[in-house]
Every structure is written in C-alpha cells, then in structure tokens.
Amino acid sequence: MRSLLSGARVRRPARRPASPALRTALATTCLALAVLPSGVAQAAPFRSPLLKTGRLAATSCPEPPIVDGGVPRTREYLTAAVRCLNGSWSAHFAQAGLRFRRPAVRFYEEPAERVCGVPWPTGAAAFYCTERGTLVFPLTGAWIENRTDLYPLKVAAHEYGHHLQSLTGIRDDYETRARSDRTRRAELGRRYELQADCLAGVFLGSVRHSLSRTGQDWRELSEAIRASGDEGEYRTHGTGADRVRWFERGRRALSPAACDTWTATPSLVS
C-alpha cells in the first residue's frame, strides 16, 4: 500500500495514538538498510538523478503581503509562492535534462472531511497528495493565519519537495523498498521528510536576496522550524534540531546534492 499524504506540522505533536491516516503513512515509511563495515546502519543510497544536479540558480521571488490592510491574502501569497517554485525548479530540471511536471494545487478555507480520497490528516499544516500530485493548502490555521514570518513559504517549499521526490523516482524507490522491511519505518520516514526540509532550504536559499528579509527574520524562521519538530513517541518528521540542520544544509549548499538523507547516520535523522 502506498502512502497518500505527506504533510508538514506546525508544532510538536502530543503523545497520542496515531490517526488512521498517520498509521497508513507510517506503514509505508520504511526502506531496506545496508550495514557498513563499521557496523553503523545506514540507508542504501538512492540513485535519483535529482541528487546529482548542481546548484539551483538564484531567482527573484518577492513576497506579496500575507495580510494587506487587515485582510488575509493567504491564497494570493501561496499562489505567488507556487509560481516561484514552479519557475525555479522547472528551469533546474530543464538544465539537468530531467522531465518536469507542475503539481496541481488545491486551497481549502478550512479542513475538509476528506481530501485525496482519505480523511484529512490530523495536525497537518499543509500536505502533498502523492497519488494525485497535488499540493493541498488550508488557508487557515496556525501555520499561516496572522503570520508575517517566512514559515508559510518554508512549508510550501517543503510540500513542493515531496513533489520533486515523486518526479525523480525517490518516492517510487522508497516505497518499493518499504514493502521489503518494516523494522525501521519511523526512522526512514523521517529521512523522507527531512529530505523535503533540505529541498525547501535549497529553494529559500536560491531566492533569499529577493525576499527583503533581515537576519532576524531568518533566525525566527529557524526557531519556527525547530518548534515544528516532533520530540514525542510518534516521531514522523524529525526533531526540531534535525529539521533545522537539514533545512540549513540545503539553504547554504543551494544544491539537491546536499540533501542525501538516505546515507546519513541515524543520529542525524532522529
């Protein structure tokens, strides 16, 4: 069975039984491992062409106001963000000789009972429907409502990272290996999510100089990412420290090649 949803969370989840949607996702988040001569278990490397491409070109992506005159402009903000993501990554794929397809985008004023054929995932800020290649953005909620920081742009770029994983064979490889071994599903699910964090960092780094943001804005983003980590029993996206680490790694390197979470030691994907 394939995972249908990959989502970003706003805050640390409580220690509670996993929802049906989460159990479905976790049931497919495993990957065959290789044990190095040193005895350190690591995931076998993926052969995705995305991890062999160079730096993402610097582009301009000025942010529209997310609130204008006291009126929320979340749809306009996210539409502009996706337009920038499409332009940046489509050009990168073309240069690398990779096939590109834009994701579909769906906006919801508030969470619906069902989306993409499954119940709306509990606690998700935004998410990506893998089977339908669709970015799903609720226009309300703590992840975006009344915010003026960079966190909504980072969340959009993270979900777009899942689209890139689907386009370049990472998801297919991941799910094929998942069916062979369920013993490390939580750890390897985190590898998948942390790679999306890293790809988000690559994008935000490439548009950094057009965002008109200060050093304090970037420090606040790091704190928001840290607060989105999961530290409890059900760790699906990684600790706050690891989420910041992989995001910053991508932002500084500006290259998907820096986002090989699959061969990272387990301590870096905790």
C-alpha positions in Angstrom: 0.0 0.0 0.0 1.3 3.4 -0.9 1.4 6.5 1.3 -1.2 9.0 0.1 -0.2 12.1 2.1 3.0 13.8 3.2 2.4 16.8 5.4 4.2 19.4 7.4 3.3 20.0 11.1 3.2 23.3 13.0 4.1 22.2 16.5 5.2 19.2 18.5 2.5 16.6 18.4 1.1 15.3 21.7 1.7 11.7 22.7 -1.4 10.1 21.4 -2.4 7.1 19.3 -1.7 7.7 15.6 -4.6 8.6 13.5 -5.7 6.2 10.7 -4.1 8.4 8.1 -0.9 8.6 10.0 -0.8 4.8 10.5 -1.3 4.4 6.8 1.6 6.8 6.1 3.9 5.1 8.7 3.1 1.7 7.3 4.9 2.6 4.1 7.8 4.7 5.5 10.5 2.0 5.6 13.5 1.3 3.5 16.0 -1.6 3.1 19.2 -0.8 5.0 22.8 -1.6 4.4 25.2 -2.1 7.3 28.6 -0.5 6.7 31.8 -2.3 7.7 31.9 0.0 10.8 28.6 -1.5 12.0 26.7 1.7 11.6 23.4 1.1 9.9 22.6 3.5 7.1 20.0 3.5 4.3 21.2 2.2 1.0 21.8 5.2 -1.4 19.1 6.2 -3.8 20.0 6.6 -7.5 17.8 9.5 -8.1 19.1 11.9 -10.8 17.9 14.8 -8.6 20.8 14.2 -6.2 23.3 14.6 -9.0 22.2 18.0 -10.2 24.1 21.2 -9.4 23.2 24.4 -7.7 19.7 25.9 -8.0 20.0 29.2 -9.9 19.3 32.3 -7.9 16.0 33.8 -8.9 13.7 36.6 -7.9 10.7 35.8 -5.7 9.4 38.9 -3.9 6.8 38.0 -1.3 3.4 39.6 -1.6 1.8 40.6 1.7 0.1 37.8 3.5 -2.1 40.3 5.2 -3.0 43.6 3.5 -4.9 46.3 5.3 -6.0 43.8 7.9 -7.4 41.5 5.2 -5.9 38.0 4.9 -4.3 37.4 1.5 -3.2 33.8 2.1 -4.4 32.5 -1.2 -2.6 35.2 -3.2 0.5 34.6 -1.1 0.6 30.9 -1.7 -0.3 31.2 -5.4 2.8 33.5 -5.8 4.9 31.1 -3.8 3.9 28.1 -6.0 4.5 30.2 -9.1 8.1 30.9 -7.9 8.6 27.2 -7.1 7.4 26.1 -10.5 9.6 28.6 -12.3 12.7 27.8 -10.3 12.5 24.0 -10.3 11.3 23.7 -13.9 14.3 25.7 -15.1 16.6 23.5 -12.9 15.1 20.3 -14.3 15.4 21.6 -17.9 19.1 22.4 -17.3 19.6 18.9 -15.9 17.7 17.2 -18.7 15.0 15.9 -16.3 11.3 15.7 -17.1 9.2 18.2 -15.1 5.5 18.4 -14.4 3.8 21.1 -12.3 1.8 19.9 -9.3 -1.9 20.6 -9.1 -2.9 23.0 -6.2 -6.0 22.9 -4.1 -6.9 25.5 -1.5 -9.4 25.0 1.4 -10.8 27.7 3.6 -10.8 25.2 6.4 -10.0 21.4 6.7 -12.4 19.2 4.8 -13.8 15.8 6.0 -11.9 14.0 3.2 -9.2 15.0 0.7 -7.5 12.9 -2.0 -9.8 10.1 -1.1 -8.7 9.8 2.6 -9.6 11.6 5.8 -7.9 15.0 6.3 -4.7 14.2 8.3 -4.9 15.2 11.9 -2.4 18.0 12.8 -1.2 18.6 9.3 -0.4 22.2 8.3 -0.3 21.5 4.6 0.4 18.4 2.7 1.0 16.7 -0.7 -1.2 14.0 -2.1 1.3 11.7 -3.7 -1.0 9.7 -5.8 -2.6 12.8 -7.4 0.4 15.0 -7.5 -1.5 17.7 -5.6 -0.4 20.4 -3.1 -3.1 20.9 -0.5 -3.1 24.2 1.4 -5.6 25.1 4.1 -5.9 28.9 4.2 -6.5 29.0 8.0 -4.6 27.5 10.9 -1.6 28.4 13.0 0.8 27.6 10.1 -0.3 30.6 8.1 -3.0 32.6 9.8 -1.9 36.1 11.1 1.8 35.2 10.4 4.3 37.6 8.9 7.3 35.4 9.1 8.9 33.1 6.5 7.4 29.9 7.9 4.5 29.7 5.4 6.9 29.9 2.5 9.1 27.2 4.0 6.0 24.9 4.5 5.0 25.4 0.8 8.6 24.7 -0.3 8.7 21.5 1.9 5.5 20.1 0.3 6.9 21.0 -3.1 9.9 19.0 -2.1 7.6 15.9 -1.9 6.5 16.7 -5.5 10.2 16.7 -6.6 10.7 13.3 -4.8 7.8 11.9 -6.8 9.0 13.3 -10.1 12.6 11.9 -9.8 11.9 8.4 -8.6 12.8 8.9 -5.0 9.2 8.1 -3.8 8.9 5.0 -6.0 12.3 3.7 -4.9 11.4 4.5 -1.3 8.0 2.7 -1.4 9.4 -0.3 -3.2 12.0 -0.8 -0.5 9.4 -0.1 2.1 7.5 -3.2 1.3 10.6 -5.4 2.0 11.3 -4.3 5.6 9.0 -2.6 8.2 11.5 -2.7 11.0 12.8 0.9 10.5 9.7 2.6 9.2 9.8 5.5 11.6 13.4 6.4 11.1 13.2 6.0 7.3 10.0 8.0 7.2 12.0 10.8 8.8 14.7 10.5 6.1 12.0 11.2 3.5 10.6 14.2 5.4 14.0 15.6 6.3 15.0 15.5 2.6 11.9 17.6 1.8 13.1 20.1 4.5 16.5 20.2 2.8 15.0 20.8 -0.6 12.9 23.6 0.9 16.2 25.1 2.2 17.7 24.9 -1.3 14.8 26.9 -2.7 14.7 29.5 0.0 18.4 30.0 -0.3 18.2 30.5 -4.0 15.6 33.3 -3.6 17.0 34.8 -0.4 18.2 38.1 -1.8 14.8 38.9 -3.3 12.8 38.3 -0.1 13.7 41.6 1.6 14.2 39.8 4.9 16.6 40.6 7.7 18.9 38.3 9.6 16.4 38.4 12.5 13.7 37.1 10.1 16.0 34.1 9.2 16.7 33.4 12.9 12.9 33.5 13.6 12.4 31.0 10.8 14.9 28.7 12.4 13.1 28.9 15.6 9.7 28.2 13.9 11.2 25.1 12.2 12.7 23.9 15.5 9.3 24.3 17.1 7.8 22.1 14.4 9.9 19.2 15.3 8.4 16.1 16.9 10.0 15.1 20.1 7.5 12.5 21.4 6.9 8.9 20.8 5.5 9.3 17.3 8.4 10.9 15.5 7.5 11.3 11.9 9.4 14.4 10.7 12.4 14.6 12.9 13.4 16.5 16.0 13.5 20.3 15.8 17.3 20.3 15.8 17.4 17.9 12.9 14.8 19.7 10.9 16.8 23.0 11.3 20.0 21.1 10.4 18.8 19.7 7.1 17.0 22.9 6.1 20.1 25.0 6.8 22.3 22.5 4.9 20.1 22.9 1.8 20.0 26.7 2.2 23.7 27.0 2.3 24.6 24.5 -0.3 21.9 25.6 -2.8 22.1 22.1 -4.3 19.9 19.0 -4.1 23.1 17.0 -3.9 23.3 18.2 -0.2 20.0 16.5 0.6 21.0 12.9 0.6 19.4 12.0 3.9 19.4 8.3 2.9 23.1 7.8 3.6 23.1 10.0 6.8 23.9 8.3 10.1 20.8 7.6 12.2 21.8 10.3 14.7 21.2 12.9 12.0 17.7 11.8 11.3 16.4 11.3 14.8 
